[in-house]
């Protein structure tokens, strides 16, 4: 019987890089959400541009600038519309932008489906985030989103690194473990309940815990999705923007899925 490979030692240097990066990025994100308005919109616009650059670099290596430009224009146009509360027009523009990006990719001998997917992949969470911040109690809900996703990410990394154990999905993400998955879900659930109480949200801690659990599952799902995307295109990281994390898509992959879940939960609560 072939022996299993020895477990890797905990990478303290990578943890230090992650912590240093978080100390720079987190305050900027929290400040932009707190102030809202144009500072928030500026942060979103910069994030869209950086994510589109990474997507174009991964999926269209022969013509990254043209595909990136098509994705950026499509997503940012929709962002400004939803910021002005033209929700239906924003989603219609996403569809048109995806078709336009596919046309551009085809003209430069790249894959149209990947260009269109990039528009949807970036636009869906970004529009959900802008809508969530502009909804009643939007600031608190975005802080809740951050707490849930950050708790899930940090706990999954720490618990998985220390406890190790069986791999979660070794084909696509060989470093993720079931212990990290469970630890991340537990932390996200606790963060959901705790932040609901701390922010005095009227939905109650039980509903907050359920939102935390759902957001934690979405965070893990987004992480695995990004791993599959990178495996498909043969890259280790989506970019090298953030030390210890890779690219921006590597850093916000879980949040991109979680924000859709929290926006849906907020919409249900508003309609109830």
N, C-alpha and C positions, 0 to 999 in steps of 0.2 A: 504494500500500500504506500503510495507516494505521500511523504510528509507534507503538511501544510507549511507555507513560507512563514518565517518568523514575523511577528507583528512589528510594525514600524515604531520607532521611538517617537515620543511626542515632540513636535517641532516647535520649540519655544521661540525661535527666531521668526517663524511665520506668524505666531501669535502676537509678537511684539509689533510686527509690521501692520497686522490687521488693526491692532489697538490704536497705533499712531494714525493710521488712515481714518479710522472712525472718529478720533478726536478732532480731526480737521473737517470732515464732511458732515458729521451729525449736527454740530452747532449751526452750520450754514443752512442746512435743510430745515431745522427747527425754527430758526429766525425767519426764514422766508415764509414758512407756514404761519407763523405767529402774525407777521405783518400783513400777509395776504396781498391783494392788489398787484401792482406792477412788480414789486420784488419777487413775489411768488411766480408770476407769469414769466419773468426773466429767467428764474431758476429752471422752470419747466422748459423754456425754449432752448436753453443751453443743454439741458439733459437730452432733449429730442435730437439736437444736432449731433451730440457725441454718440448716442446710441445708433443713429443712422449711419454715421461714419464707420462704426464697428460692424454694423450689419452689411454695409456695402463692401467693406474689406473682406469679410468672411465669404459672402455669397457671390460676389461679382469681382473676382480678382483681376480680370482683364479690363474692366471699365468701372472701377469703384467710385470715381468722382461723379459720373453721370447718374448711376443708380442711387448713390447717396443723395444727390441733389433732388432727384425725383421724390424720394421718400421724405426728405426734410420738408419740401414745399407742401406735399400732400398732408403731412401730419400737422405742421404748424398752422396751415390755413384752417384746419378743423379745430385746432386748439383755440384759436382766436374767436371762432364762431361760438364754441361752447362756453368760453369765458364770458361772452356777451349774452349767454343763455339762449342761443339759437340751437337747441339740442338736435332737433330733427335735421336741420340744414347741415350741422356738423357731421352727423353720421352719414348723410347722403354724400358729403364731400369726401369722406373716408373711402367710400366705395368707388367714386370717380377717381380719387387719387391712386387707389390700388390698380385700377385699370390703366391709368396713365403711366405709372411706374412699370407695369408689365410691358407696355408698349415701348418705353424707353429701353428697357433691358433687352427686348427682342431686337431692337434696332442696332444695339452694340454687341450682338451675339452672346448675350448672357441669358440666364434662365428667367423667363417672365414670371413663373409661379413664385420663385423665391423673392423677387422684387415686390410682388403684390403681397406676399406673406409678411414681408418686412413692414409694410404700411399698417396692416392689421395688427401685427404683433406689438408694434410701438404705440399705435393710436389707441387701441382699446384700453390699456391701463392708464395712459396719460389723460385721455378724455374722462375716464372714470375718476381720476384723482382731482382734476380741475372741477368737475361737477360736485364731488364730495366736499371739497373745500368751500365751494360757494353755497352749499345747502345750509339750512339752519343747524347751528352747533357744528359747523364744518371744521373749525379749528380743532375742537375736541376730538372729532371722529378721525381726523388725520393723525393726531397724536396717538389715538388708540391704535390705528393702523401701524404706525412706527413701532409702538411698544410690542405689539403682537409679532410682527415680522422680525424685529431685532431679537426678541426673546427666543423665538424659534431658531433663528440662525446661530446665535451665540451658544445656546444650550445644545443644539445638535452637534456643533463643532467640538465643544468641550467634552460632552458626555461620550460622543463617538470616539474622540481621540484618547480618552482615558480608559474607557471600558472596552472599546473595540468590539469583538464578537463577530457574528455572521454578517456578511455583506448584504446591503439592501438591494442593490441591482448592479452587480459587478460588471455586466456587459457594457453599461453606459457610464457608470460612476463608481469605479472600484474603491474609492475612499470612504463612501458613505455606508454606515452600518445601521442595523436595526436598533441598536442601543441609542445611537444618536437620533434616530427617527422618533423613538418613544420619548426621549428626553426633550426634544424640540417641541413635540406636541404638548407635553405636560407644562413646559414653560410658557408656551403660547396661550394655553387655557388659563393658567394662573395670571398671566399678564392681562388677558381680556377681562377677567373678573376684577382684578385689582385696579386697573385703569378706569373701569366703569365707575367704581366707587370713588376713586381719587378725583375724577373729573365731574362727579355728581351728575352723570348722565341718567335720565329718567327711566331707562329700560331695565335697570336692576342688574345685580351681579350674576344671576343665573344666565340671563340672556347674554350678558357680556362674556361669560365663560364659554357659551356655545359659539359666539362669534370668534372668540380666541381660538377655539378648537378648529373651526372651519377655516379661519385665516391661517392657522398653523399648517393644516393639511395643504392649503393652497400654496403656502410658502415652500413646502417640501416638493410639491408638484412642479412649481416653477423652476426650482433648482434642478430637478431631474430633467425637465424639458430642455433647459439650457445645455445640460450635459449631452443630451441626445443631439441637439443642433450642432454643438462643437464637434462631436464625434462624426457626424455626417460630413462636415466640411473639413475634417482633418486638422483642427486647430486645438491647442491646449487651452488657450484663453481667448476671449473675444477681443482683447486688446491688452495694453500695458499701462493704462492710465493711472490705476490705483495700486500702489505698492502693497503686496500681500494678497490682493484680490484679483488682479488682472484688469479687465476692462470694466466699463460702467455696466454693461449688460451682465457681467459676472456678479457684480455687487447687488444689482436690483432685480435679479431674475425672480426671486421669491416674492418680492414686493409687487412686481408686475402682475402676478396672479392673485395675490392677496387683496390688492386694492379693488379688483373687480368683485370679489366676494363681499367685501365690506360695503362697497357702493350698492350692491344689490340688497344687502341687509338694511342699509339706511333707507333705500327706496321702499322696501316692504314696510318698515316702521312708519315712514311718512304717509303711506297709503292706508295703513291699518286704522 
